[in-house]
Amino acid sequence: AGISEDPDNGGEGISYAEANLEEGEFQDAIIMAFDTYGGESFVADVANSVIEAASGMKAVTGVSDKIGTRTDIPGVGYVSTDDTDDPVVVVSVNELEQIAVVASAMIGAALGNKNTYLVKRHTACNVLPGSVLVSVTALMNGNMIDLSIPFENKTRILG
């Protein structure tokens, strides 16, 4: 069905998320996008664990609504609460030093779920069906930064 003007008739539509930003010079955010390869039955749980991980952390000023709780997309229409298989999570952060801390907690929460894989932008991801794919981007001072690479570097075991 897709996007509808009637809240009761929305189906799978575009992914949408918003988070509050504080007034100030820098408006930084972490954007986590999910897609599935047969993981439709649990992708909302993965995304919601990310939301729970970021909520209440130091310097977090806004977190998008939990997946399955919001159907309205302002200026567009309505989608279903449970038909999306590609949710998006947005978290706003007001301290530069906390971007890595919050993003790492979010990534850890996502990867702690079954069959969930972090992917670099624009790369092939060879996974078995029944998987959730996640990409993480920081929006910092208007610049988009793929966080999978610094996360991979940071989690390398030294020795």
Secondary structure, 3 states (H helix, E strand, C coil): CCCECCHHHCCCCCCCCCCCCCCCCCCEEEEEEEEEEECCCCHHHHHHHHHHHHCCCCCEEEECCCCCCCCEECCCEECCCCCCCCCEEEEEECCHHHHHHHHHHHHHHHHCCCCEEECCCCCCCCCCCCEEEEEEEEEECCEEEECHHHHHHHCCCCC
